[in-house]
Amino acid sequence: MRPPYLKEGSVIGITCPSGYVAPERTTHAIKTLEEWGFRVMCGKTVGAEHHYFAGTDAERLADLQAMMDNPEIDAILMGRGGYGMSRIIDALDLTEFARRPKWLCGFSDITVLHNHIHAKTGIATLHSPMCGAFKPDTVELDYMQSFRRGLTGAPLEYVIPGTTFNRPGSAKGILTGGNLAILAHLTGSPSEVDTAGKILFIEDIGEHLYNADRLMLNLKRAGLLDNLAGLIVGSFTDMQDTERPFGQTIEELIWDKVSEYDYPVCFGFPTGHQDINYTLMLGATHTLIVHEGGASLHCAVE
């Protein structure tokens, strides 16, 4: 189930349900969204501070809830990720949102919200860049334009080159997932990602290799890698090693966890914590084709 696509004059709300966001970090995002023909409404948490967070738990919850319930808002762009979404997620009331769905946009810590929404309502969301990605030298680039395409219902199709660890094959299923550390964090909770028969996407940043191995084992032991339709591995940036080397690259340790299965696996997808961060429509049906020369991902248009 997809929210209505945006058109000229649609309203995008900006809120910060996790880490602190300086008001100036939203300036170019607001300017760009208005140039795209949208109207922008900023929430009370933009610029709000409470230790690490963009306001207290109660303030962040109230701001997000108000935007999700406001019938005049057509999409919500999260100011940033960081940490804090899981502190408020269980208090979120989805009643009005389920009646009048709207696009929820962001990534990283917003993986909590994406998967909670999918688990509770089955409504599609956008794994997308957030406010800091909007810069004068980036907004015309294709990966930023993919966010615009996602909001307006234009086709989302990606073709990427092959890598050594790709496993050929084809799959069709709902795309799900997000940040690997968050997906592991959600196991056993009401927001746990449902992977059965789906195409799973994963990405992360700044993890030690041994911890990435542990996170993948967490998913595997929870059965979340057993019945996938396919696996897409996004960017794993700023990975760290210990003084005594772990002994595997990130690609090798991920491959080890899925080598026994037969579903297609695509490495090197250009989405995650890096400058090139393409938008993905989570909760929507996609077709993944992986072959020796590369891979393609196509989101069905509705």
RAMOFEN-V455676 format. One line per field, one symbol per residue. ss: DSSP state (~ for helix, > for strand, _ for the rest). phi: phi as a letter, one per 30 degrees, with the letter a starting at -180 (. if undefined). Layout:
BEGIN
ss=???
phi=???
END
This chain:
BEGIN
ss=__________>>>>>___>___~~~~~~~~~~~~~___>>>>_______>__>___~~~~~~~~~~~~~_____>>>>______~~~_~~~___~~~~~___>>>>_~~~~~~~~~~~~~~___>>>___~~~________~~~~~~~~~~~___>>>>>>_____>_>>>>>>>>>>>~~~~~~~____________>>>>>>>__>~~~~~~~~~~~~~________>>>>>>>>__>_________~~~~~~~~~_____>>>_____________>>>__>>>>>>>__>>>>>>___
phi=.cddddbejdccccbbdbddbdeddcedddedddddjccbbcddddidbahdcdjdedddddddddddcdddccabcddacjakdddbddcdcceddddbdbdcblaiddeededddddcbiddbcdbecedddbeccdcdddddddddddcidecbbbbddbececdlbablddbkkddddddeddicdcedccdiccccbaabiddeddddddddeddddidcdcddabccddbchdcccecedjbddddddeedbddcbddbcciddbkdaedbddbcdicdbccbcbddlabbbcddb
END
